[in-house]
Amino acid sequence: MKFLDKYTDHTYALLRIVGGLLFMGHGIQKFFNFPIEFPYPLNPMSIAAGGIEVVGGAAIAIGLFTRPIAFIASGMAAIGYWLVHGTQGMYPIANGGEIIALYCFIFLYIAAHGSGIWSIDGKLADGSK
């Protein structure tokens, strides 16, 4: 599919932006019960996770401090998977952990790749030249 080659930077930016916004939605649900109620009581672990989801998701979406924040978000997702879903069985399809496993690896990829186009990091790097 060579015709898509010219869009690799754009599709990567969309992955970063949409992934960050969707991740942010998990924290918004925890803290504001929006758009649906968060079904568990908040505790220190879920408050920390929610903070990483809201702040980290927003920062990833706009491309600010992308590498370190995506790395932290990836680690949080890995820990969340093993603490919540991994105890419910070995297979993500059976333990409900597919989404958080995907976040883990998407954010690990973003941490390795960097912010790309349409990012504040990119604009700051361009301005320092």
C-alpha positions in Angstrom: 0.0 0.0 0.0 2.6 2.5 -1.1 -0.1 5.2 -1.6 -0.3 5.6 2.2 3.5 6.1 2.6 3.1 9.9 2.3 0.7 9.9 5.3 2.9 8.0 7.8 3.7 11.2 9.8 0.0 12.2 9.8 -1.3 8.8 10.9 1.3 8.6 13.7 0.2 12.1 14.9 -3.4 10.9 14.8 -2.5 7.8 16.8 -0.8 10.0 19.5 -3.6 12.5 19.6 -6.5 10.1 19.7 -4.7 7.7 22.0 -4.0 10.6 24.5 -7.6 11.8 24.3 -9.1 8.4 24.9 -6.7 7.7 27.8 -7.6 11.1 29.3 -11.3 10.0 29.2 -10.6 7.2 31.7 -9.3 9.7 34.2 -12.2 12.1 33.6 -14.6 9.2 34.2 -12.8 8.4 37.5 -12.9 11.9 38.8 -16.1 13.3 37.4 -18.2 10.3 36.7 -18.6 11.5 33.1 -19.8 10.4 30.7 -20.8 7.4 32.8 -20.3 6.7 36.4 -17.0 5.1 37.5 -18.2 1.8 39.1 -15.5 1.6 41.9 -14.7 3.7 44.9 -11.7 5.9 44.5 -8.6 4.9 46.5 -5.0 6.2 46.4 -4.1 3.9 43.5 -7.0 4.9 41.3 -6.5 8.5 42.1 -2.9 8.3 41.0 -4.0 6.4 37.9 -6.6 9.0 37.1 -4.1 11.8 37.5 -1.8 10.1 35.0 -4.7 9.5 32.7 -5.9 13.1 32.7 -2.6 15.0 32.8 -0.6 12.4 30.8 -3.4 11.9 28.2 -3.7 15.6 27.6 0.1 16.1 27.4 0.4 13.1 25.0 -2.4 14.5 22.8 -0.9 17.9 22.5 2.6 16.5 22.3 4.2 18.1 25.4 7.0 16.2 27.1 5.8 13.3 25.0 8.6 10.8 25.5 8.8 10.8 29.3 5.0 11.1 29.8 4.2 8.3 27.4 6.8 6.1 29.2 5.1 6.8 32.5 1.6 6.2 31.0 2.9 2.9 29.5 4.2 1.8 32.9 1.0 2.8 34.6 -1.0 0.7 32.1 1.3 -2.3 32.6 0.9 -2.1 36.3 -2.9 -1.6 36.0 -3.1 -4.6 33.7 -1.3 -6.9 36.1 -3.0 -5.6 39.3 -6.6 -5.5 38.0 -6.9 -7.7 34.9 -4.0 -10.2 35.3 -5.5 -11.5 38.5 -8.7 -12.4 36.6 -7.0 -14.9 34.2 -4.1 -15.2 31.8 -5.7 -14.1 28.5 -6.7 -10.4 27.9 -9.8 -11.4 25.9 -11.0 -13.3 29.0 -9.9 -10.9 31.7 -11.1 -7.7 30.1 -7.6 -6.2 29.8 -7.3 -5.7 26.0 -7.7 -1.9 26.1 -5.2 -1.3 28.9 -2.7 -3.7 27.2 -3.1 -1.8 24.0 -2.5 1.5 25.9 0.6 0.0 27.4 2.2 -0.8 24.0 0.9 2.3 22.2 2.4 4.5 24.8 5.6 2.5 24.8 5.8 3.0 21.0 5.1 6.7 21.4 7.8 7.0 24.1 10.3 5.4 21.7 9.2 7.4 18.6 8.7 10.8 20.1 6.1 13.4 19.5 6.2 13.8 15.7 4.3 16.4 13.8 1.4 18.5 15.2 3.1 18.7 18.6 4.3 21.3 21.1 7.5 19.4 21.4 8.0 19.7 17.7 7.2 23.4 17.7 9.7 24.0 20.6 12.4 22.1 18.7 11.8 24.1 15.5 12.0 27.3 17.5 15.4 26.5 19.0 17.1 26.1 15.6 
